[in-house]
C-alpha cells in the first residue's frame, strides 16, 4: 500500500474577485487545487479556506514583487498561473489621455510580463506547468471607443506566443483564451458607459446576445472551464502558443450579414 502523500496543485490567479475570476477560483478549488487569488478589490466571503487571497494593485511593479513574495511563503511551487486581471476604459481614442492609456497597458499587459518573470522560479521547482493569459475577442475584432483595451489584449496574444517559445524547454505551456461577451460586472460597466449603442443596459445585453450564434451571452463558469482545460496538463498537454476563442460563435459570423 502506497502511503505517499499527494501534494495538491497550486494555482495563482489575478483578477480573482471579478466575474470570471470568481468562477475560476471556485472551479479549481472544487477540483482539488490550492488557490492563490489576487485582486485590487476585496474578495469578500467565499474564498477557499485552504487558499490565500492577496489584495494588491498589479499595475504597480512593487506590488507584484510583494504578491509573489507572499506566494512563495504559501507554496514552494506553482502549477498554473492565470493572468486574468484587467481594466477597461470605454471612451473615444481622441479623448483617451496618456495617463489612461498607460494605466490600461500597465494592468493588462505589463503585469503579465512581470508575473511571468516572478512566477518562473516557482514553475521551475514544480518541473513545469501552464500559464493562461485571459485576452479578449477585442484582440482580433473590436468596436469603437475601446482602443486602449483592444490594443492591450492584442499585445497579450503576441506576448503569449513569445512566452510559449521561450518557456517550452522548461515544460511550461503558455496559451491565451479570448472570451467574447460574458455577463460580468466589467461587461455591464462597459455597456453602461456607452461602449455599445442602446437605450439601456438590458437592451444592450440583448443586442450582444443576438450577435452570437448561440443567441446569448456567456456565463463566467463557461470561461472558467475553458481556462481549466488550458491549465490542466492531462487535457491540453500538446497545446501551447495558441489563442482559444470562446465567444458563442460571434466571430464566426460575417459582420455584413
Residue pairs with C-beta under 8 A, 6 or more apart in sequence:
8 32
8 33
8 34
9 32
9 33
9 34
9 79
9 80
10 33
10 34
10 35
10 36
10 74
10 75
10 77
10 78
10 79
10 80
11 28
11 33
11 34
11 35
11 36
11 78
11 79
11 80
11 81
11 82
11 231
12 35
12 36
12 37
12 38
12 71
12 78
12 80
12 81
12 82
12 119
13 21
13 24
13 25
13 28
13 35
13 36
13 37
13 38
13 81
13 82
13 84
14 21
14 38
14 39
14 58
14 82
14 83
14 84
14 85
14 111
14 115
15 21
15 38
15 39
15 84
15 85
15 86
15 134
16 22
16 24
16 25
16 35
16 37
16 38
16 39
16 43
16 47
16 53
16 84
17 37
17 39
17 41
17 42
17 43
17 44
18 39
18 41
18 84
18 184
18 185
18 186
19 182
19 183
19 184
19 185
19 186
19 187
19 220
20 84
20 134
20 179
20 182
20 184
20 220
20 223
20 224
20 227
21 37
21 39
21 84
21 85
22 43
22 46
22 220
23 219
23 220
23 221
23 223
23 224
24 82
24 84
24 220
24 223
24 224
24 227
24 228
25 35
25 37
25 47
25 48
25 51
26 46
26 221
26 224
27 221
27 224
27 225
27 227
27 228
28 35
28 80
28 228
28 231
29 35
29 48
29 51
31 228
33 79
33 80
34 48
34 50
34 51
34 74
34 75
35 47
35 48
35 51
35 52
36 51
36 52
36 53
36 54
36 71
36 74
36 75
37 43
37 47
37 51
37 52
37 53
37 54
38 53
38 54
38 55
38 56
38 58
38 67
38 85
39 53
39 55
39 56
39 85
40 55
40 56
40 57
40 58
40 85
41 55
42 55
43 53
43 55
47 53
52 70
52 71
52 74
54 67
54 70
54 71
56 63
56 64
56 66
56 67
57 63
58 64
58 67
58 85
58 107
58 111
58 115
59 87
59 103
59 106
59 107
59 110
59 111
60 106
61 110
61 114
64 111
64 114
64 115
64 118
65 118
67 118
68 115
68 118
68 119
68 122
71 78
71 122
72 122
75 122
76 122
76 125
77 122
77 123
77 125
77 126
78 119
78 122
78 123
78 125
78 126
78 129
79 123
79 126
79 129
79 130
79 231
80 129
80 130
80 131
80 132
80 231
81 115
81 116
81 119
81 123
81 129
81 130
81 131
81 132
82 131
82 132
82 134
82 227
82 231
83 111
83 112
83 115
83 131
83 132
83 133
83 134
83 156
84 134
84 227
85 107
85 108
85 111
86 107
86 108
86 134
86 149
86 152
86 153
86 186
87 103
87 104
87 107
87 108
87 149
88 104
88 146
88 149
88 186
88 189
88 190
89 96
89 100
89 103
89 104
89 146
89 148
89 149
90 145
90 146
90 149
90 190
90 193
90 194
90 195
91 100
91 145
91 193
92 144
92 145
93 145
93 147
93 148
96 147
96 148
100 148
101 148
104 148
104 149
104 151
104 152
105 148
105 151
105 152
105 155
107 152
108 149
108 152
108 153
108 156
109 152
109 155
109 156
109 159
112 133
112 156
112 159
113 159
116 131
116 163
116 167
119 131
120 167
120 170
120 172
123 129
123 167
123 170
123 172
124 170
127 171
128 170
128 171
128 172
128 173
128 233
129 171
129 172
129 173
129 233
130 172
130 173
130 174
130 175
130 230
130 231
130 232
130 233
130 236
131 163
131 167
131 172
131 173
131 174
131 175
132 175
132 176
132 177
132 227
132 230
132 231
133 156
133 159
133 160
133 174
133 175
133 176
133 177
134 176
134 177
134 179
134 223
134 227
135 153
135 154
135 156
135 157
135 160
135 176
135 177
135 178
135 243
136 149
136 150
136 153
136 178
136 179
137 178
137 179
137 180
137 245
137 247
137 250
137 251
138 146
138 149
138 150
138 153
138 154
139 150
139 153
139 154
139 156
139 157
139 178
139 243
140 154
140 157
140 178
140 243
140 245
140 251
141 251
141 255
142 150
143 195
143 196
145 194
145 195
146 190
146 195
153 178
156 176
157 176
157 178
157 243
160 174
160 175
160 176
160 241
160 243
161 241
163 174
164 173
164 174
164 175
164 240
164 241
164 242
165 241
167 173
167 174
168 240
173 230
173 233
173 236
173 237
173 239
173 240
174 240
174 241
175 230
175 236
175 239
175 240
175 241
175 242
175 243
175 244
176 242
176 243
176 244
177 223
177 226
177 227
177 230
177 243
177 244
177 246
178 243
178 244
178 245
178 246
178 247
179 218
179 223
179 246
179 247
180 212
180 217
180 218
180 245
180 246
180 247
180 248
180 250
180 251
181 187
181 208
181 209
181 211
181 212
181 217
181 218
181 247
181 248
181 250
182 217
182 218
182 219
182 220
182 222
182 223
183 205
183 217
183 218
183 219
183 220
184 220
187 217
188 201
188 205
190 196
191 198
191 201
191 204
191 205
191 208
192 201
196 204
196 207
196 208
197 204
198 204
198 207
205 217
208 217
209 215
209 216
209 217
211 250
211 253
212 247
212 248
212 249
212 250
213 248
213 249
213 250
213 252
213 253
214 248
214 249
215 248
216 248
217 248
218 246
218 247
218 248
222 246
223 246
226 244
226 246
228 235
229 235
229 236
230 236
230 239
230 244
245 251
